[in-house]
Amino acid sequence: MDFEVARIALLLAGTAYLAWQDNRTSFMDERVLYAMIAAGMLLDIATLNANFIIASVGVAAVVVAAGWYFYKQGAIGGGDVLLVAAMHALLPQRPEITAQAYAMLMPHASYFKTFALEQVTHALPFAASAVVAASLLALVGAAAMYALALRTKKLKPDVKSLLLTCAATAAVMWFAWNARLPLPAVAMLLVAMASAVFLTAFRKQIYEEVIVKRITLKQIEDEDVLAVDLMPQNVVEKHGLQKLLDKGGLEKLANAMHSEKLKAVPVAKVLPRLGPYLLAGIVASLLIGDLVAFLMLVG
């Protein structure tokens, strides 16, 4: 891939800054995000390869379009969507440095496993591998974060959800063991499933007692997420309130609070910051290719 070193340097530098900013403030500088996307597209155009340009720009556009929908639903931050688009624009193909890094990290891996990992890795877009790795890390990180937040509270698990997820975990682990998956893959599954069990069983308590805070209009920040399900539904329907508190959403909420004389409203404030996890996913994908394939094939 042309300009590979420049692409990797821009992606790592930009994402490192955005991850730091996201962790500190929960925001990502849109100017940096747009600059990364523009740099990626300019480097793509500089290749003068029409098929390469179309594939890169086309997939980035699809990422933005799909992400925009989930962003408007309040399910993901706008900065996260743009960062994934920038990731693909800068590295639309798997960089050659990945194979070199893997060879240095795993000098004694068998030829068969190395070949299989390379085939799987190169079949997947770099951004897809990075997002999957980031999602796995975020799942475990979120479980740890909320477990710490609940440590002083009386636990209120949803017993039905707890039993169902424990049964699903037992089934998955039984399959993994009988399929003779490598120990690293089994460990990954166990940690991921345990995190999912905790988050599912305590979803309602985490949401109501940790994530959501009742705050005043002045305390609300741009792109906060309104917990409309915890508000009177007649008020939500009457004023057309929406989850995402962008400029339009804030105006509707301000009118509703003034009209209904509401001093505070429930807003989802304590949410995982995805920036650091996306940075970790990028680093993992640069070093070992696809994290899941690596654990399944090399361990």
N, C-alpha and C positions, 0 to 999 in steps of 0.2 A: 504494500500500500504506500503510495507516495506521501511524503512529508510525515512519516510515521512518528518520528521523535518529536516533532513540533506538535503534532496532534496530542500525543500522550502528555507532553509537558503542559499544554494548555488545559487539558481535562483535569489533570491532577492538581495543578495550581488553583484553577477556578473552583473546583469542587472542595478542595481543602478550605479555601476562604469561606465558601458558602456554608459548609458544614459547621465551621466555627461560629459563623454569624447565626445560623439556625439554632444551634445549641444555646447560644447566649441570649438571643432575642426572639426566637421562633419565626423570624423573617429571613428571606433571601433577597438580596439586592437584584431587582429585575434588570438593572443595567448590565450587571455582570452576566446574568443568564442570557440576555439577548446578544451580548457581545460574543459569548461562547458559541451560540447557535450561528451567528453571522460568520465567525471565524471558521467554523466547521464547513459551512456552505461555500465560503470563498476557497478554502483548500480543496473542496470537492470539485468546484468548477475549474480550478487551476490544473486538475488532472487532464482536462480536455477529453474525458472519456464519457460519452453521452449515456451509456447504459449505467455506468457507475453513478453519475450525477442524478439520473432519474430515480434509481433505486434508493439512494441516500436521502434525497429531498422528499421523495414520495413516502417512505416509511416514517420520516420525521414528522411529516404532515399528519399521517394517520395517528401517530403517538399523541400529537397535540389535540387532534379532534376527539379521540377517545378519552384522553385525560381531561379535556375541558368538560365533558359530560359529568364525570365523577367529581370534578372540582365544583361545578354548579350544585351538585347534590350535597356538598360539604363533606365528601368522603376522603378527599385528598387535597393537599395544599397546591395552589397554583405554581409555587416555586418548585415543588417536587415534579410536577408535570413538565415544566420547562427544562429542568435539569436532566430528565430522562431524554428529552428531545435533543438537548445539547450533547449528551453522551453519544447518541446515535449519529448526530451530524459530524462530530469529531472523529468517532471510530465506527464508521459504517461496516467495516470488516474487522476480523480478528487480527490484531497486530502480530507480526512475526516474533516480536520480543517475548511473547508468551511462551512459545516453544523453547526458546533459549533459557528463560527463567526457570521453566519446569525442569529442563535438563540439569540445571545447576542445583535445584532443590532436591531432585530425586535421581541422583546419578546411578543408582543401582536398580531402578525399576525395570521390569522385564520388557522386552521389545513388544510383545503382544499387548500388554497393558498400556504401554506408551502409545502404540499405534491406535488402539481402540479409543483412548482418551482424546487423541488428536482428531480422530474422525468425528466423534460426538461434538467436541468443542467447536470445530470449524463448521459444523452443520447449523450451529445456533448463532444468531446475531450477538455481538459483544454486549449490547445493552440488555438483552434478555437474560444472559447469564449473570450480569451484575445486579439486575433487579431481583432475580430469584435469590441470589446470595444475600442481598440486602434484606429481603423479606424474611428469610429464615432467621437472620440475626436480629431483626426488629421484633419478630415474634417472641424470641427468647428474652430480649431486652425489655420488652413491654411487660412480660409476665413478671420479671424480676422487679421492675419499677413499681408495678401495682401491688405485688406481694409485700414490698417494703411499706407501701402506703397503708396497707390493711393490717399491718402487724400489731397495731395498738387497738384495733377495732374488733368488735364481736363479729365473727364470721357468719355470713348468711348465704350458704351455697344453695343453688337450685338443685335439689336432690335428683330430679329426673334427668337434667342435663349432665350432672356429674356421673350418674350411672351409665348413661348412653355413651358419653365420651370415654369413660374408663373401659367399657366393653369394646368400643372401636379401637382404642389403643391396644388392648390385649390382642385383638384380632390382627392388627397390623404387625405387632411385634412377633406374634406366632408365625405369621407369613415370612417376616424378615429372617427369623431364626431358621425356619425350615428351608428357606430358599438359599441358606448358607451365604447370606450377604456378608461382606467384610465387616469387621468390628467397627471401624470408623463410621460406616454407613448405618449400622445398627444403633450406635451411640447417637448419631445425628437424629435418627428417627425417634429415639426414646426422648431426647431432650425437647425436640419440636412437639411431639405428641403430649408430653407432660405439660409444656407451656400452654398448648391449646386446651387441654383439660382444665387447667386452672382458670384461664381467661373465659372459657365457656361457662364453667360452673359458677363463677362469681361475676359474670358479666353485668347483671343488674346492679349488684352492690357496688362494683367498681364504677359503673356509669353514674349512679346517683350520689355516691358518697365521696368519690375521688375526682372523677373527670369533670363533672358539672359543678359550677360555682354560681351562686346568685350574686350578680353584680349590677351596678348602676350603669346608666347610659354613658356616663363620662369614662367609665372604666373599660368599656368595650373597645377593642382594637379592630382595625380594618381586616376583613376576612375571618373574623371569629365565626364560630358555628353556634347558632341558636338552638337550644334543646326544645324544639317546638312540641315534642311529645310530652314534655313536663309542664306545659302551659295549658290554660283552659282552651279547649278546642274551639269554643265559640269565638274567642278573641282571635285565635290564629286564622280562622276562616273569614271572620268579619274584616280583618285588615290585610288578608292575603300575605301573612308572614311567611318567610322562607328561611331555610336553614343557614345558607351562606349570607353573612352580613357584609356584602360588598356595598357600594355606594347606594344602590337602589334598596337593598335589604335594610340598611341602616335608616334610611328615610322612612320606610314603612314602619319599622320598629319604633322610631322616635315619635311618629304620629300616634301609634297604638298606645305607647306608654303615657303620652300626654292625655289622650282621649279616655283611657281606662284608669288613669291615675295610678300607674304602676311605678313603684320606686326602684324595683330590681327585677331582673329576669334571669332565667337559668341559661348559662352559656358553657359550652364544652371548652374548658381552659387547660386542663392537665392532660395533654396528649403527647405521645412519643414524637420526638423530633427526628424526622427521617433523613435529614442531611448527613449526619455522621454515619448512619448505616449504609447510605448510598456510596459514601466515600470508601467504606470498608468493602463493600461489594465490588467496587471498581478495582481496588488494590488486589483483592482475591482473584478476580477474573484476569487481571494482568499477569499474576504470578503462576497460577495453576490452571488457567482456562475456566472450565465450568466446575463450580464447587461440588455440585451434586454428582456429576460424572466422575470427578476426581475421587470422592469418597467411595463411590460404588465400584470403581474399577481398579484403583491403586492400592487401597487399604489392605 
